[in-house]
Amino acid sequence: MRNRHPSQTTRLLVDSSAYFALLDGDDTYHSQAVSILDRLIAKACRLFTTSFVLAETHALLLNRLNQWTATKFLQDIEQSTTTLAWVTPTDVQRAKAIIYQYDDKDFSLTDATSFAVMERLRISYAFAFDKHFSQYGLAVLDS
């Protein structure tokens, strides 16, 4: 499911695929990610991410770009208005149940914990370029 027009009160979960696209100018989705982020800022949407996404993004940036970018990302998140939702043991249990239920999909544990946190916090939209969010039935932003 796709939705192009989140409202000001919209709560969104930002995935590592969106963070990476924003930070890597060579990424296929870079321009689209910048456009989406500009729109979200203009609409003052509430952004969330998870502790697992934070760790996954840091590792991705470290391995694909460089240490400076990975560290700067962590610092930027600390200074931002993005709410960091810590993955709980209950979220992990729910995530495993999702993975077991959808055995025809290749959801990672990080993806599935994002789904669980979105359910727990009643977050309706994902800023992601990862097909798994739409496969699970979540609304994913596009430009």
Phi, psi and omega in degrees: 000140180236149175214126186267347191229072175292149180270176182299328182273004182294136176254130183233144172260129178263125182267162178300329179296325177287315178301315181296316179299322178294323188267344179250104181300341179268355181293142180307325185261010186304306182299318179297318180297316179298317179298315179296314181299317178302318179294319180294320178295316180298326180269001179053043177291152177271120182259139177232154166214172181249163177298326178291319178296320178302311180294318180296317180295317179302313180296319179298313179295319180299316184279327184260334179246265181195169184296320182300313180296319180296316179292317179300321177302312179300316180296318180297320178297318178301323184272350185274175176269003178295131178276125177269113179266117179284130178290127182263165174303324178295321176298319180295318178298316178296319180299317179296321178298321177298313180300316180293322181291319183259060185288354174271359179248158179251051177296131173281166176298323178296315177303309185294326176291327175299316178299316181296316179295319178300318177297313183297319184266003180055050176266126189268337188234152174237137170261098188206151172245026181254119183302339185296329180295314178288327176299326179281349176100016181270152177284124182244133180288148168224171186280000000 
